[in-house]
Structure formats: C-alpha cells, structure tokens
Amino acid sequence: MATGDPAERAIGKLTLRVIRDELARIVLQCRLEDRKVHYLDGCALYGESDHAELPLPD
C-alpha cells in the first residue's frame, strides 16, 4: 500500500499519479498507430479543487 511518501515511488509502489502517468504514456504510444485511441485523465473530471468541496470517501 502506498501512503503518499514520495520515496515509495522510487521502490516501485504504485500511486494514482504513477498509474495515470503510465496510462497517458501508453495511450500516446498507441495513438501513433491508431488516432482513435484517447485518454481522459480523471483529474480533468474530479481534481484537487473538487476534492476540497466534495471529498470522496475512498
């Protein structure tokens, strides 16, 4: 379980940011061959300002 400590990334623990960054990288690579592949980062739908106003329980 990742606890938010930046040092955890160095030892390979997954965080939501790490997963989103990797998905974005993969989609960019796939788009080279298929322009119909898209990626929408969840932060565009629900970001830090949304969390401040409407925090989710998870």
C-alpha positions in Angstrom: 0.0 0.0 0.0 1.3 3.4 -1.0 1.0 6.0 1.8 1.8 9.2 -0.2 5.5 9.3 0.7 7.4 10.3 -2.5 10.2 7.9 -1.6 7.8 5.0 -2.2 7.8 5.7 -5.9 11.5 5.0 -6.0 10.9 1.5 -4.7 8.1 0.8 -7.2 4.9 1.4 -5.2 2.0 2.4 -7.4 0.2 5.7 -6.6 -2.8 7.1 -8.5 -0.4 9.6 -10.1 2.0 6.9 -11.2 -0.8 4.9 -12.8 -2.3 8.0 -14.6 1.1 9.0 -15.9 1.8 5.5 -17.2 -1.6 5.2 -18.8 -1.1 8.6 -20.5 2.3 7.4 -21.8 0.8 4.2 -23.2 -2.0 6.0 -24.9 0.4 8.4 -26.6 2.4 5.5 -27.9 -0.8 3.7 -29.1 -2.0 6.9 -30.9 1.0 6.7 -33.2 -0.8 3.8 -34.9 -4.4 4.5 -34.1 -5.7 8.0 -33.9 -9.0 6.8 -32.4 -7.4 5.9 -29.1 -8.0 8.6 -26.5 -7.2 9.1 -22.8 -9.1 11.3 -20.4 -7.2 11.9 -17.1 -9.6 11.6 -14.2 -8.2 14.8 -12.7 -10.0 16.6 -15.6 -13.3 15.3 -14.2 -12.5 15.4 -10.5 -9.4 17.3 -9.3 -8.0 18.8 -6.2 -10.4 21.7 -6.1 -13.3 19.3 -6.4 -11.9 17.2 -3.5 -11.8 20.3 -1.3 -15.5 20.9 -1.9 -16.8 17.4 -2.4 -14.4 14.8 -0.8 -14.9 11.2 -1.8 -14.8 8.5 0.9 -12.3 6.4 -0.9 
